[in-house]
Amino acid sequence: MERERIKQTLLDSHWFQGLPDDVIERMISDAKVKTYADGQYLYSKGDEPDGLYAILQGAVVAEINSKEGKCAVLGILEKGSWLGEISVFDDSPRPSDAVARGSAQLLFIPRDKFQGLLDAQPQLYSHFMKQVCKRYRSALRMLEASLIRSLPERLALRLLDLATGYSEYRAGVAGVTLSVSQEELALLAGTTRQRINQELKIWEKAGWVSLGYGSLTIHDCEALENLLSTS
């Protein structure tokens, strides 16, 4: 059962979709399942890369903390999301902290195993570089949002970015529920919780979203996408 769950996690991820069966089977053999408690660090900024992580349960917050105690939340990653790939590919220290939010279970592929696969089949670099470029483009969109876009646009971008880790969103089915609080959305969008609440109430009245305790359900992804396309 554990092997089947690992395989499904790989097949559901855009990182591994379309790869040959022998590559998937080798990934499964190399992978390990790890459990982290709330607040436990997967890794810290500056750590040497140890491998790739996929979230099976729970969530992971990518953040940067200053010496003065300030925290910048870069992203909140949930089930189906992958993290840690940048340092694995460029062989450089981790660029941020990764902290478990709640009890989290992750699939871990050691760096040496992953690198061994790429060395044996260098044609796979092309596939994975496309995925890295997607992440880079997403980061550029977020930088653009922080510099020139309005709050509603920044919030829409953040919600859609969070939703892309869910199979429901990729399949275009309404009702994508995100386990994210308004405080976290405020950090992601660079504003206050009060302003986030005001905007979400407007969207809730329009039927685009509904609010829960520590969660938010997107009912109309197209409406959020249209909000961005009109700017």
ZIQUIGI-V684862 format. One record per pair of residues at least 24 apart in sequence whose C-alpha atoms are under 8 Angstrom apart, sorted by the first residue. I is the first residue (numbers start at 0). GAP is how many residues later the second one is. Records with the same first field share a line. If there is no record, write none. Layout:
# ZIQUIGI-V684862
I->GAP ; GAP
This chain:
# ZIQUIGI-V684862
2->25
5->25 ; 101
8->45 ; 47 ; 71
11->68 ; 155
12->67 ; 68
13->117
14->113 ; 116
22->94
26->82 ; 87
29->79 ; 80 ; 83
30->76 ; 77 ; 78 ; 79
31->75 ; 76 ; 77
32->72 ; 73 ; 74 ; 75
33->71 ; 72 ; 73 ; 74
34->68 ; 69 ; 70 ; 71
35->64 ; 67 ; 68 ; 69 ; 70
36->63 ; 64 ; 65 ; 66 ; 67
37->61 ; 62 ; 63 ; 64 ; 65 ; 66
38->60 ; 61 ; 62 ; 63
39->59 ; 60
40->56 ; 57 ; 58 ; 59
41->55 ; 56 ; 57 ; 58
42->51 ; 54 ; 55 ; 56
43->50 ; 52 ; 53 ; 54
44->48 ; 49 ; 50 ; 51 ; 52
45->47 ; 48 ; 49 ; 50
46->46 ; 47
47->39 ; 43 ; 44 ; 45 ; 46
48->35 ; 38 ; 39 ; 42 ; 43 ; 44 ; 45 ; 62
49->38 ; 60 ; 61
50->33 ; 34 ; 37 ; 57 ; 58 ; 59 ; 60 ; 61 ; 63
51->30 ; 31 ; 32 ; 33 ; 36 ; 56 ; 57 ; 58 ; 59
52->29 ; 30 ; 31 ; 53 ; 54 ; 55 ; 56
53->25 ; 26 ; 27 ; 28 ; 29 ; 52 ; 53 ; 54
54->24 ; 25 ; 26 ; 27 ; 49 ; 50 ; 51 ; 52
55->24 ; 48 ; 49 ; 50 ; 51
56->46 ; 47 ; 48 ; 49
57->42 ; 43 ; 44 ; 45 ; 46 ; 47
58->41 ; 42 ; 43 ; 44 ; 45
59->38 ; 39 ; 40 ; 41 ; 44
60->36 ; 37 ; 38 ; 39 ; 40
61->34 ; 35 ; 36 ; 37
62->33 ; 34 ; 35 ; 36
63->32 ; 33
64->32
71->115 ; 116
72->111 ; 114 ; 115
73->114
74->87 ; 113
75->86 ; 104
76->85 ; 88
77->87 ; 101
78->86 ; 87
79->85 ; 86
80->84
84->47
85->46
145->43 ; 44
150->38 ; 40
151->47
152->74 ; 75
153->35
154->30 ; 34 ; 41
155->68 ; 69 ; 71 ; 72
156->67 ; 71
157->27 ; 30 ; 31
159->61 ; 64 ; 65
168->52
173->44 ; 45 ; 46 ; 47
174->42 ; 43 ; 44 ; 45
175->41 ; 42 ; 43
176->38 ; 39 ; 40 ; 41
177->37 ; 38 ; 39 ; 40
178->35 ; 36 ; 37
179->34 ; 35 ; 36
180->32 ; 33 ; 34 ; 35
181->32
